Amino acid sequence: MADELVHHTVASGVATVTLDSPHNRNALSARLRAELSAALDSAVADDTVRVIVLDHTGPVFCAGMDLKEARGSGAREQGVNDFPEILRRLWTSPKPVVAKAAGPARAGGIGILAAADLAVAVETATFAFSEVRIGVVPAVISVPVLPRLQARAAHELMLTGDTFDARRAAEIGLLTAAVPEDELDAAVASYVDSLVRGAPTALAATKELLQGESARALPETFEAMQALSARFFAGSEGQEGIAAFAEKRTPNWVPGAGE
């Protein structure tokens, strides 16, 4: 397990899937995405599992796509191409998914939180749809995020890329709850305890009911958003934004940049 970037354990009907790549803030590298997909598939297929908990090591829940891998890659090689399958697996899992964030999330990390049925974070956690700041579009994550968020908040936060705190995230629907750091474990355990009391097939059917007609259009929606996102990651603005981020400078589209 020492070499894994994603750990998967099962105990008392609960599968805990833990992101363990703190050196890059649990960024969604190709390897982490592959291991996360495999862990989720295993948890869903395991008849002993009643609830899936998404956890993480390190101070950051997930920083989004691994920009080092995105730099210099064409649209077909972008990591965002296989990310929709992870979000789809979370969104459509017949077993309830609870996300536990003891730290910040950005971009794709927010998509994971939104795709979970319940998401609990510490009050000190921060969030940002940082895509526009690096010249890309929050297209793929918009599929699970927009059904959660208040419309005005979505416009404000996705267009500005500004950082917001956990309390605001809970107010606008991104989080189920924002709690003090010393209450996080207990809050997640309380939700899990309530969920395991539900009958498995009834829970699965209730998830379908809650998703409504949108679930049927999910494959086509994700396909369109994946293509849009990959195009921007590989495009001139995206590559400039990623380079500027890596070089800790202002992107060239910002007025006054380079002066």
C-alpha positions in Angstrom: 0.0 0.0 0.0 3.0 2.3 0.5 3.3 2.9 -3.3 -0.5 3.5 -3.8 -1.9 7.0 -4.5 -5.3 5.8 -3.6 -6.1 3.4 -0.7 -9.3 1.3 -0.5 -10.4 -0.4 2.7 -13.7 -2.0 3.7 -15.0 -2.3 7.3 -18.5 -2.8 8.7 -20.1 -2.2 5.3 -18.2 1.0 4.6 -15.6 1.4 1.8 -13.2 4.1 2.5 -11.4 5.4 -0.6 -8.5 7.7 0.4 -6.5 10.0 -1.9 -2.9 9.8 -0.8 -0.8 12.0 -3.0 0.0 14.9 -0.7 3.2 15.8 -2.5 1.1 17.4 -5.3 -1.9 18.3 -3.1 -3.8 15.2 -4.3 -3.8 16.5 -7.9 -5.6 14.3 -10.4 -2.6 12.8 -12.1 -3.0 10.0 -14.6 -2.0 7.5 -12.0 -4.2 8.8 -9.3 -7.2 8.9 -11.7 -6.6 5.3 -12.7 -6.3 4.1 -9.1 -9.4 6.1 -8.0 -11.4 4.6 -10.8 -10.4 1.1 -9.9 -11.1 1.7 -6.2 -14.6 3.1 -7.0 -15.4 0.2 -9.3 -14.3 -2.3 -6.6 -16.4 -0.5 -3.9 -19.5 -0.5 -6.1 -19.1 -4.1 -7.1 -18.6 -5.3 -3.5 -21.9 -6.6 -2.1 -20.7 -6.1 1.4 -20.3 -2.4 0.9 -23.3 -0.2 1.8 -21.7 3.3 1.9 -18.6 4.8 0.2 -16.5 7.5 2.0 -14.0 9.6 0.1 -11.2 10.7 2.3 -7.7 12.1 1.8 -4.3 12.5 3.4 -2.4 15.8 3.7 -3.7 19.3 4.1 -5.5 19.5 0.7 -8.5 17.5 -0.4 -7.8 17.8 -4.1 -6.1 20.5 -6.2 -7.8 19.5 -9.5 -6.0 18.3 -12.6 -2.3 17.8 -12.6 -1.2 20.8 -14.6 2.3 19.4 -15.1 0.8 16.6 -17.2 -1.5 19.1 -19.0 1.4 21.3 -20.2 2.3 20.7 -23.8 -0.2 18.0 -24.3 -2.7 18.0 -27.2 -6.5 17.8 -26.7 -6.5 14.0 -27.0 -3.9 13.6 -24.3 -5.5 15.8 -21.7 -6.3 14.1 -18.4 -9.7 15.7 -18.4 -10.7 13.2 -21.1 -11.1 10.3 -18.6 -12.2 12.4 -15.6 -15.9 12.3 -16.6 -16.0 8.6 -15.9 -14.9 9.2 -12.3 -17.6 11.8 -11.8 -20.2 9.6 -13.5 -19.3 6.6 -11.2 -19.7 8.8 -8.1 -22.9 10.4 -9.3 -24.6 7.1 -10.4 -23.2 4.8 -7.7 -26.1 2.8 -6.3 -24.4 3.2 -2.9 -24.4 6.6 -1.2 -21.1 8.5 -1.4 -19.9 10.7 1.4 -17.0 13.1 0.7 -14.9 14.2 3.7 -12.7 17.3 3.1 -10.3 18.3 5.9 -8.8 20.9 3.6 -9.2 23.0 0.4 -10.5 21.8 -3.0 -10.0 23.5 -6.4 -11.5 22.8 -9.8 -11.7 19.1 -10.4 -11.6 18.5 -6.6 -14.8 20.5 -6.3 -16.3 18.3 -9.0 -15.6 15.3 -6.9 -17.3 16.9 -3.9 -20.3 17.8 -6.0 -20.6 14.3 -7.4 -20.8 12.8 -3.9 -24.2 12.5 -2.4 -23.1 14.2 0.8 -20.0 16.4 1.3 -18.7 17.6 4.7 -15.8 19.9 5.1 -14.0 21.7 7.9 -14.9 25.4 8.3 -11.3 26.4 7.5 -11.4 24.8 4.0 -11.4 27.0 1.0 -12.7 26.5 -2.6 -12.3 28.1 -6.0 -13.4 27.4 -9.6 -9.9 28.4 -10.7 -10.2 27.3 -14.3 -10.8 30.7 -15.9 -7.7 32.1 -14.1 -5.6 29.6 -16.2 -7.5 30.0 -19.4 -9.7 26.8 -19.3 -13.4 26.1 -18.7 -15.0 24.3 -15.8 -16.9 22.3 -18.3 -16.7 18.7 -17.0 -17.2 19.6 -13.4 -20.2 21.7 -14.3 -22.2 18.5 -14.9 -22.4 17.6 -11.1 -21.7 21.1 -9.8 -24.6 23.1 -11.4 -27.4 21.0 -10.0 -26.0 21.7 -6.6 -25.3 25.4 -6.8 -27.6 28.4 -6.6 -27.6 30.0 -10.0 -26.3 33.4 -9.0 -23.5 31.9 -7.0 -22.5 29.7 -9.9 -22.3 32.8 -12.2 -20.3 34.7 -9.6 -17.8 32.0 -8.6 -17.2 30.3 -12.0 -16.7 33.6 -13.8 -14.5 35.3 -11.2 -12.5 32.3 -10.0 -12.5 33.9 -6.6 -11.9 31.9 -3.5 -14.8 31.2 -1.1 -14.9 29.6 2.3 -16.7 26.4 3.6 -19.6 28.3 5.2 -20.4 30.0 1.9 -20.0 26.6 0.1 -22.6 25.1 2.4 -24.9 28.1 2.0 -25.0 27.8 -1.8 -25.4 24.0 -1.8 -21.9 22.8 -2.7 -21.4 21.2 0.8 -23.9 19.4 3.0 -22.2 20.8 6.1 -19.2 22.9 7.2 -18.0 21.9 10.7 -15.2 22.8 13.1 -12.0 20.7 12.5 -12.5 18.7 15.7 -16.0 17.7 14.7 -15.3 16.5 11.2 -14.9 12.8 12.0 -18.0 12.7 14.1 -20.1 14.5 11.5 -19.1 12.1 8.8 -19.6 9.1 11.1 -23.1 10.4 11.9 -24.1 10.6 8.3 -22.6 7.2 7.5 -24.5 5.7 10.5 -27.8 7.1 9.1 -27.1 5.9 5.6 -26.3 2.3 6.6 -29.7 2.1 8.2 -31.3 2.4 4.8 -32.2 -0.7 2.7 -29.6 -1.0 -0.1 -32.0 -1.3 -3.1 -34.3 1.4 -1.6 -31.3 3.7 -1.3 -30.2 3.0 -4.9 -33.8 3.7 -6.2 -34.0 6.9 -4.2 -30.7 8.1 -5.7 -32.3 7.5 -9.2 -35.4 9.4 -8.1 -33.4 12.4 -6.9 -31.4 12.6 -10.1 -34.5 12.5 -12.3 -34.3 13.0 -16.1 -30.8 14.4 -15.9 -29.3 11.0 -15.3 -30.5 9.7 -18.7 -28.7 12.5 -20.5 -25.5 12.1 -18.5 -23.3 10.2 -21.1 -24.1 12.8 -23.9 -23.6 15.7 -21.5 -20.3 14.5 -20.2 -19.1 13.8 -23.8 -19.8 17.3 -24.9 -18.3 18.9 -21.8 -15.2 16.6 -22.0 -14.5 17.8 -25.6 -15.0 21.5 -24.6 -12.7 21.1 -21.6 -9.9 19.3 -23.5 -10.0 21.8 -26.3 -9.3 24.7 -23.8 -6.7 22.8 -21.9 -4.7 22.2 -25.1 -5.6 25.7 -26.6 -3.4 28.8 -26.6 -5.1 30.4 -23.6 -5.0 27.2 -21.6 -1.3 26.5 -22.3 -0.4 30.1 -21.5 -2.3 30.0 -18.3 -0.7 26.7 -17.3 2.7 28.0 -18.1 2.1 31.2 -16.1 0.9 29.2 -13.1 4.0 27.1 -13.2 6.3 30.1 -13.7 4.4 32.1 -11.0 3.7 35.0 -13.3 0.6 36.8 -14.6 -0.9 35.4 -17.8 -0.5 37.6 -20.8 -4.2 38.3 -21.2 -4.3 40.3 -17.9 -4.0 44.0 -18.7 -0.6 45.3 -17.7 1.0 41.8 -17.7 4.7 41.9 -18.4 5.1 45.6 -17.8 
